[in-house]
Amino acid sequence: MPSPFPGMDPFLENPHVWPSVHATLIAEIQAALNGQLRPKYVARTELRIYVSDQDDLGRRVMIPDVRVVETPDSWRFGSEQQPNEFAGIAIAEPVLATTLLDEEIEEAFLEIRDVATREVVTVIEVISPTNKVANSHGRDSYRRKRNEVMQSATHYVEIDLLRGGDSVITGDFVPKGDYLVHVSRVEQRPKGFVWPIQLPQRLPVIPIPLRSPDQDAKLDLQALLTTVYDRSGYDLDTDYTKEPNPPFPPKYREWADGLLRAKGLRT
């Protein structure tokens, strides 16, 4: 069953769901590209690794993020407990809590390599929530990699299908969109093409630059997302009667509600 939305499905942006979407979308992009690139080029998945510690602001968008606290049954632990309730407790009772440990985070991206020379020709990033949290370790790691690529002889493609957080695609006259795609060709820098995509719009077919004189590969983002949605069975456990996370912007609420009612997903 396809998604009820004509473009990006905002329910897939939920932090509980996005890690799965990200992984399967990367895999589908790789498969779609390798069907076009061979035998001269090959697309490979690579990992960007950083350490997230207890001070990392990006932890609030990481899933799973469950903190369990167990307390003795002999007394209550909570905001409603009054100071004088501790008066009868001679010795402080222990509390079993979870300590936040440093965690190694892996974020996947794609590299297109020249088969003969093994040189990286193009880097493709699908943005993660941690890349969009200001002052987070994930954003710092992403920006270091971004700057490294943008100062090299490698083409760069960024695909941002998340409405939440601070955009990683910045610059003069970058138009506003619910979603953004950025294609930076080496020969055109510092200029690049940006697709500002509104929630009701179909995702575009974007060019993936290769080495001259080779023609661009093509990525039909909408077709790829439809494949990801169908193969992962997101229709089976997505509750369209609720608001997505993040919620619909006010300007789209009536449109989205009418769309979902027409599809029989709301009453």
C-alpha positions as MATLAB code, in Angstrom:
seq = 'MPSPFPGMDPFLENPHVWPSVHATLIAEIQAALNGQLRPKYVARTELRIYVSDQDDLGRRVMIPDVRVVETPDSWRFGSEQQPNEFAGIAIAEPVLATTLLDEEIEEAFLEIRDVATREVVTVIEVISPTNKVANSHGRDSYRRKRNEVMQSATHYVEIDLLRGGDSVITGDFVPKGDYLVHVSRVEQRPKGFVWPIQLPQRLPVIPIPLRSPDQDAKLDLQALLTTVYDRSGYDLDTDYTKEPNPPFPPKYREWADGLLRAKGLRT';
ca = [
       0.000    0.000    0.000;
       1.484    3.410   -0.928;
       1.734    6.373    1.405;
      -1.369    8.606    1.351;
       0.801   11.687    0.765;
       1.826   12.787   -2.737;
       5.364   13.670   -1.615;
       7.247   13.119    1.615;
       5.164   11.371    4.275;
       5.534   13.561    7.406;
       4.733   10.593    9.649;
       8.054    9.030    8.619;
       9.898   11.937   10.268;
       9.048   10.633   13.745;
      12.340   10.001   15.628;
      11.101    6.492   16.455;
      10.699    5.714   12.743;
      13.377    7.772   11.004;
      16.418    5.522   11.739;
      14.711    2.722    9.791;
      13.685    5.097    6.983;
      17.224    6.478    6.762;
      18.832    3.037    6.545;
      16.451    1.683    3.901;
      16.533    4.901    1.854;
      20.338    4.834    1.749;
      20.172    1.212    0.555;
      17.600    2.026   -2.148;
      19.632    4.998   -3.390;
      22.714    2.792   -3.602;
      20.863    0.135   -5.577;
      19.297    2.699   -7.929;
      22.646    4.333   -8.614;
      24.601    1.138   -9.170;
      22.073    0.180  -11.816;
      23.091    3.316  -13.743;
      26.785    3.705  -12.879;
      28.390    0.431  -13.832;
      30.934   -0.380  -15.065;
      32.855    2.902  -14.643;
      31.585    3.938  -11.191;
      30.273    2.245   -8.073;
      28.235    3.543   -5.108;
      29.306    2.375   -1.662;
      27.960    2.990    1.848;
      30.415    4.602    4.259;
      30.121    5.521    7.937;
      30.814    8.767    9.746;
      31.539    7.984   13.406;
      31.499   10.272   16.432;
      31.134    9.868   20.199;
      28.016   11.172   21.932;
      28.471   11.913   25.644;
      26.117   13.114   28.360;
      26.628   16.742   27.308;
      25.594   16.097   23.702;
      22.478   18.137   22.888;
      21.706   15.709   20.072;
      20.724   12.994   22.533;
      17.196   14.357   22.713;
      16.518   13.178   19.150;
      18.192    9.784   19.494;
      16.031    6.668   19.629;
      15.785    4.626   21.774;
      16.116    7.144   24.581;
      14.441    5.566   27.590;
      15.453    6.380   31.115;
      14.182    4.028   33.861;
      14.248    4.911   37.542;
      13.316    2.372   40.218;
      12.559    3.444   43.771;
      11.901    1.446   46.945;
       8.240    0.819   47.700;
       8.698    2.238   51.186;
       8.384    5.845   49.961;
       7.316    7.868   46.969;
       9.732    9.644   44.684;
       8.267   12.506   42.700;
       7.511   16.165   42.405;
       4.484   15.892   44.698;
       6.551   14.696   47.676;
       6.891   17.382   50.330;
      10.126   18.109   52.244;
       8.579   17.212   55.582;
       7.842   13.694   54.300;
      11.579   12.961   54.541;
      11.572   13.761   58.261;
      10.821   10.193   59.325;
      13.553    8.673   57.144;
      16.737    8.430   59.203;
      18.946    7.305   56.303;
      18.580    8.223   52.638;
      17.153    5.396   50.542;
      19.005    4.306   47.352;
      17.562    4.945   43.923;
      18.353    2.699   40.943;
      19.022    5.002   37.981;
      20.492    4.713   34.510;
      23.813    6.456   33.934;
      24.312    8.051   30.529;
      27.439    6.530   29.020;
      29.479    7.761   26.096;
      28.105    6.171   22.953;
      29.700    5.684   19.548;
      27.293    6.905   16.869;
      27.478    5.733   13.262;
      25.839    7.738   10.458;
      25.723    6.245    6.976;
      26.291    8.162    3.754;
      27.125    7.224    0.160;
      30.245    7.673   -1.913;
      30.435    7.245   -5.672;
      33.904    6.039   -6.626;
      35.756    5.698   -9.886;
      36.278    1.947  -10.256;
      39.676    2.300  -11.942;
      41.255    4.846   -9.578;
      39.129    4.304   -6.416;
      38.861    8.102   -6.144;
      35.702    9.572   -4.608;
      33.722   11.429   -7.271;
      30.497   12.305   -5.400;
      29.308   12.197   -1.779;
      25.573   11.841   -1.030;
      24.174   12.612    2.428;
      20.669   11.895    3.729;
      20.309   14.213    6.722;
      19.699   12.744   10.203;
      17.946   14.511   13.115;
      21.223   14.780   15.049;
      22.735   16.794   12.173;
      20.060   19.471   12.704;
      20.452   20.077   16.447;
      22.422   23.272   17.049;
      25.704   22.796   18.951;
      25.306   19.005   19.021;
      28.129   16.528   18.426;
      26.235   15.131   15.422;
      26.002   18.542   13.790;
      29.677   19.272   14.468;
      30.686   15.916   12.959;
      28.489   16.529    9.917;
      29.815   20.033    9.311;
      33.429   18.901    9.521;
      32.777   16.269    6.857;
      30.772   18.759    4.778;
      33.542   21.352    4.851;
      36.115   18.727    3.920;
      34.124   17.653    0.861;
      33.188   21.183   -0.205;
      36.865   22.148   -0.267;
      37.816   19.124   -2.373;
      37.350   18.122   -6.009;
      34.315   16.008   -5.063;
      30.686   16.736   -5.933;
      28.298   16.958   -2.981;
      24.594   16.105   -2.646;
      22.486   16.735    0.472;
      18.952   15.369    0.886;
      17.015   16.813    3.841;
      13.596   15.197    4.352;
      13.171   16.413    7.936;
      11.215   19.530    8.873;
      12.519   19.728   12.424;
      15.759   21.321   13.588;
      18.134   23.834   12.025;
      18.829   23.399    8.335;
      22.323   22.298    7.336;
      21.778   23.834    3.888;
      22.511   27.516    4.387;
      23.718   30.400    2.287;
      22.626   33.593    0.581;
      19.221   33.471   -1.070;
      18.518   29.841   -0.113;
      14.714   29.644   -0.531;
      12.494   28.290    2.213;
      11.057   24.821    1.892;
       9.664   22.148    4.182;
      12.309   19.865    2.670;
      15.472   20.735    0.777;
      17.828   19.079   -1.677;
      21.213   20.608   -2.500;
      23.484   19.613   -5.378;
      26.945   21.192   -5.331;
      29.018   20.619   -8.454;
      32.755   21.133   -8.165;
      32.897   23.388  -11.241;
      30.097   25.664   -9.967;
      31.172   26.246   -6.358;
      30.421   28.228   -4.301;
      27.094   28.217   -6.150;
      24.860   25.159   -6.190;
      21.300   24.161   -7.036;
      18.735   23.933   -4.220;
      15.280   22.346   -4.504;
      12.891   23.891   -1.935;
      10.122   21.300   -1.556;
       6.771   22.005    0.092;
       4.988   19.249    1.975;
       2.173   18.807   -0.613;
       4.634   18.530   -3.525;
       6.049   15.424   -5.141;
       9.728   14.848   -4.420;
      11.876   15.725   -7.455;
      14.098   13.758   -9.782;
      17.581   15.101   -9.027;
      20.837   14.878  -10.991;
      23.841   13.137   -9.462;
      26.970   14.676  -11.010;
      29.834   12.502  -12.202;
      33.112   13.296  -13.921;
      33.044   15.200  -17.176;
      32.192   14.253  -19.888;
      29.979   11.564  -18.304;
      26.290   12.413  -18.038;
      24.624   12.803  -14.646;
      22.945    9.854  -13.020;
      19.308   10.462  -12.023;
      17.594    9.861   -8.703;
      13.788    9.820   -8.586;
      13.389   10.553   -4.877;
       9.625   10.031   -4.923;
       9.908    6.603   -6.515;
      12.608    5.648   -4.026;
      10.535    6.799   -1.036;
       7.509    4.902   -2.348;
       9.626    1.739   -2.557;
      10.946    2.261    0.977;
       7.410    2.809    2.335;
       6.009   -0.259    0.589;
       8.848   -2.682    1.376;
       9.010   -1.603    5.024;
       5.223   -1.877    5.510;
       4.866    1.501    7.206;
       1.131    1.507    6.397;
       0.686   -1.341    8.899;
       1.766    0.555   12.015;
       1.345    4.243   11.174;
      -1.559    5.899   13.000;
      -2.765    8.620   10.670;
      -5.541    9.657   13.077;
      -2.912   11.460   15.172;
      -0.625   14.385   14.448;
       2.819   13.572   13.040;
       6.005   14.390   14.931;
       6.816   17.198   14.263;
       3.174   18.301   13.786;
       1.680   19.742   10.631;
       2.307   23.467   10.164;
      -0.968   25.424   10.555;
      -1.105   26.184    6.818;
      -1.231   22.465    5.985;
      -3.518   21.107    8.725;
      -6.760   21.459    6.810;
      -5.174   20.112    3.618;
      -3.683   17.097    5.424;
      -6.897   16.339    7.298;
      -8.914   16.412    4.082;
      -6.365   14.210    2.325;
      -6.365   11.596    5.084;
     -10.173   11.589    5.310;
     -10.416   11.099    1.550;
      -8.084    8.100    1.869;
     -10.255    6.629    4.639;
      -7.529    7.021    7.258;
      -9.483    9.499    9.380;
     -13.188    9.744   10.204;
];
